[in-house]
Amino acid sequence: GVTVTAHNAYRMHMITLWICIVIGILVFGAMFVAMFRDRKSKGAVAATWSHNTKAEIVWTIIPVLILVVMAAPATSMLVNAADTNNAEMTVKITGYQWKWRYEYVDYQGKPTGVNFVSKLDGDSDRTRQLGSGLDPRAVKTGEQNTYLLNVDKPLVLPTNTKIRFVVTGDDVIHAWWVPALGWKTDAIPGIINDAWTNIEQPGVYRGQCAELCGQDHGFMPIVVEARPKAEFDAWLAAQQAAAKPAAPAQTAPAAPAPAAATQG
């Protein structure tokens, strides 16, 4: 992961994993010790008591305490992941069959006017057609095979910036998922879900629609291109300039019509 959210999720996973490992060692260790030390062939005789109140209290309290210890950091992580306040940028994501629309709603408190549709790149789209005769292994970006992984227009984002996403759908349920960002959000028609990210490292991060949404579900990849702030600012300025309508051509004013002659 390349975000705080991803690091928190990984850290919580590892905490839980090690707690489960310790519990497993204790439980199975005690079980195997009892099986081999107190077996009938060594003369062990089964106890006749039915229960032990102290033991029952102990094995009730200890799991409760373990769950509380696990719940505290997990709750803190979930609260942090849901807190989209103080974002420097807002991006609206809309899922369609089978593409994504990205609208840069605002950046540093100002509307941007930039939005575009992102869909499967042309090379992959031509190659995937039945009977195309094209080799999927030939679809590359540099040395990396990007068949069905690339788009015509990636979502470009600045690094070290808190970015709020509002996510919805226009037709059926989709899900916007980039594993390196550490979260997945459903894009549901009529409902706005939100999330946030703060990407620490420049790079290209890929994802997919993670909700079965129709016949071309497998052909709507996601590409996030994270750039340093200065590079992003220059890219955004270029996009804004390209989005502005061309100024109408200036024409010379028409010469006045000659005055009509009058008859005396």
C-alpha positions in Angstrom: 0.0 0.0 0.0 1.0 3.6 -0.6 -1.5 5.4 1.6 -2.1 5.8 5.4 -5.3 3.8 5.0 -3.4 0.9 3.4 -0.7 1.0 6.1 -3.4 1.0 8.9 -5.2 -1.9 7.4 -2.0 -3.9 7.0 -1.0 -3.1 10.6 -4.4 -4.1 12.0 -4.2 -7.4 10.0 -0.8 -8.2 11.4 -1.9 -7.4 15.0 -4.9 -9.7 14.6 -2.8 -12.4 12.9 -0.3 -12.6 15.8 -3.0 -12.6 18.4 -4.6 -15.6 16.6 -1.2 -17.3 16.4 -0.6 -16.9 20.1 -4.1 -18.2 20.9 -3.7 -21.1 18.6 -0.3 -22.1 20.1 -1.8 -22.0 23.7 -5.0 -23.9 22.8 -3.5 -26.6 20.6 -0.4 -26.8 22.9 -2.6 -27.5 25.9 -4.7 -30.0 23.9 -1.7 -32.0 22.7 -0.1 -32.0 26.2 -3.3 -33.3 27.7 -3.6 -35.9 24.9 -0.1 -37.4 25.3 0.5 -36.8 29.1 -2.8 -37.9 30.4 -3.7 -40.7 28.0 -5.4 -43.9 29.3 -2.4 -46.1 28.3 -0.3 -44.3 30.9 -2.9 -44.9 33.6 -4.7 -41.6 33.6 -8.2 -41.6 34.9 -10.9 -39.1 33.8 -12.0 -36.5 36.3 -15.5 -36.8 37.7 -16.2 -33.1 38.3 -18.7 -31.5 35.9 -17.6 -27.9 35.9 -15.2 -25.3 37.5 -16.7 -21.9 38.1 -13.3 -20.2 38.4 -12.1 -21.7 35.1 -15.4 -20.6 33.4 -14.9 -17.1 34.6 -11.3 -17.0 33.4 -12.0 -18.3 29.9 -14.9 -15.8 29.6 -13.1 -12.7 30.8 -9.8 -13.4 28.8 -11.5 -13.6 25.4 -13.5 -10.4 26.2 -10.3 -8.6 27.1 -8.7 -9.8 23.9 -11.6 -8.6 21.8 -11.4 -5.2 23.5 -7.7 -5.0 22.8 -8.3 -5.8 19.1 -11.4 -3.5 18.8 -9.7 -0.4 20.1 -7.2 0.0 17.2 -9.7 -1.3 14.7 -12.3 1.3 15.7 -9.7 4.0 15.5 -8.7 2.9 12.1 -12.3 2.8 10.8 -13.0 6.3 12.2 -9.9 7.6 10.5 -10.8 5.9 7.2 -14.3 7.5 7.3 -13.1 11.1 8.1 -13.1 13.0 4.8 -12.8 16.4 6.5 -10.1 18.9 5.6 -9.6 17.5 2.1 -7.6 19.7 -0.3 -9.3 18.2 -3.3 -12.6 16.5 -4.2 -13.0 14.0 -7.1 -16.4 12.6 -8.2 -16.3 9.1 -9.6 -19.2 7.7 -11.6 -19.4 4.1 -12.8 -21.0 3.3 -16.1 -21.3 0.1 -18.2 -18.4 -0.1 -18.8 -16.2 2.9 -18.0 -15.6 5.6 -15.4 -16.2 9.3 -15.3 -13.8 11.4 -13.2 -14.8 15.0 -12.3 -12.3 17.2 -10.5 -14.9 19.0 -8.4 -12.5 21.3 -6.6 -8.8 21.7 -5.8 -7.5 24.0 -3.0 -10.9 25.5 -2.6 -11.5 26.3 -6.2 -13.6 24.5 -8.9 -11.5 23.1 -11.7 -14.0 22.5 -14.5 -12.1 19.3 -15.5 -13.8 16.0 -16.1 -13.4 13.2 -18.5 -14.4 9.5 -19.2 -11.8 6.8 -18.7 -12.2 3.5 -20.5 -10.2 0.5 -21.7 -7.3 1.5 -23.9 -7.6 1.0 -27.7 -4.9 -1.7 -28.0 -6.6 -3.9 -25.4 -10.0 -3.2 -26.8 -9.0 -4.2 -30.4 -7.2 -7.3 -29.2 -10.0 -8.6 -27.0 -12.5 -8.7 -29.9 -13.4 -12.2 -31.1 -11.5 -13.1 -34.2 -9.1 -10.1 -34.0 -6.1 -12.4 -34.5 -4.1 -10.0 -32.3 -1.7 -11.3 -29.6 -2.5 -10.2 -26.0 1.1 -10.6 -25.1 2.0 -7.8 -27.6 0.0 -5.2 -25.6 2.7 -3.5 -23.5 3.5 -0.3 -21.8 7.3 -0.2 -21.8 8.3 -3.7 -20.8 5.1 -4.4 -18.8 2.3 -6.4 -20.3 -0.8 -4.2 -19.8 -3.4 -6.2 -21.7 -6.8 -5.3 -20.1 -5.0 -3.3 -17.5 -4.6 0.1 -19.2 -7.0 3.0 -19.9 -7.1 5.7 -22.5 -7.1 8.5 -19.8 -5.8 7.7 -16.3 -7.0 9.5 -13.1 -4.1 11.9 -12.4 -3.7 12.8 -8.7 -1.2 14.8 -6.6 0.9 13.1 -4.0 1.0 14.2 -0.3 -2.5 15.7 -0.7 -5.7 14.6 1.2 -8.2 13.8 -1.6 -11.9 13.2 -1.0 -13.7 10.9 -3.4 -17.5 10.9 -3.9 -18.5 7.7 -5.7 -21.8 6.8 -7.4 -23.1 4.8 -10.3 -25.3 5.8 -13.3 -26.8 2.4 -14.3 -26.0 -0.6 -12.2 -23.8 -1.2 -9.1 -20.1 -1.0 -9.7 -17.2 -0.9 -7.3 -14.1 1.3 -7.5 -11.1 -0.6 -6.2 -7.3 0.2 -6.3 -5.6 -2.2 -3.9 -2.5 0.0 -3.4 -4.8 2.8 -2.0 -6.1 0.4 0.7 -9.9 0.6 0.2 -12.8 -0.3 -2.1 -16.1 1.7 -2.5 -19.3 0.6 -4.1 -20.7 2.9 -6.9 -24.4 2.6 -6.5 -27.0 4.5 -8.5 -28.8 7.1 -6.4 -26.4 6.8 -3.5 -23.2 8.8 -2.8 -20.4 7.0 -1.0 -17.3 8.8 0.0 -13.7 7.9 0.9 -10.4 9.6 1.0 -6.7 9.0 0.2 -3.3 10.6 0.6 -0.8 9.0 -1.8 2.7 9.0 -0.4 4.7 8.0 -3.5 4.5 9.0 -7.2 3.7 6.1 -9.5 1.1 4.2 -11.5 -1.4 2.2 -9.5 -3.9 -0.1 -11.1 -7.3 -1.5 -10.1 -10.5 -3.0 -11.4 -14.3 -2.7 -11.0 -14.9 -5.2 -8.2 -18.7 -5.7 -8.6 -20.1 -7.9 -11.3 -21.9 -5.3 -13.5 -22.5 -6.9 -16.9 -20.9 -8.6 -19.9 -18.0 -6.2 -20.0 -17.3 -6.1 -16.3 -13.8 -7.5 -16.9 -13.0 -4.7 -19.3 -13.2 -1.6 -17.2 -9.8 -1.2 -15.5 -8.8 1.7 -13.3 -5.4 3.5 -13.5 -4.3 6.1 -11.0 -1.3 8.1 -11.9 0.2 9.9 -8.8 2.4 12.9 -9.6 4.3 15.3 -7.4 2.3 18.4 -6.6 4.2 20.7 -9.0 3.7 18.3 -11.9 0.1 17.8 -11.1 -0.5 21.5 -10.9 1.0 21.9 -14.4 -1.1 19.0 -15.7 -4.3 20.5 -14.2 -3.6 23.9 -15.7 -3.1 22.3 -19.2 -6.4 20.4 -18.8 -8.2 23.6 -17.8 -6.8 25.5 -20.7 -7.9 22.7 -23.1 -11.4 22.6 -21.6 -12.0 26.3 -22.2 -14.1 27.1 -25.3 -12.2 28.9 -28.0 -12.7 32.6 -28.1 -14.9 33.7 -31.1 -13.0 35.2 -34.0 -12.9 39.0 -34.2 -14.4 40.4 -37.4 -14.0 43.9 -38.7 -17.2 46.0 -38.3 -19.2 46.3 -41.5 -18.9 49.6 -43.5 -22.0 51.8 -43.1 -24.5 51.7 -46.0 -24.5 54.8 -48.3 -27.3 57.2 -47.5 -30.2 57.0 -50.0 -30.5 59.9 -52.5 -33.5 62.1 -52.1 -35.4 63.7 -54.9 -36.3 67.4 -54.7 
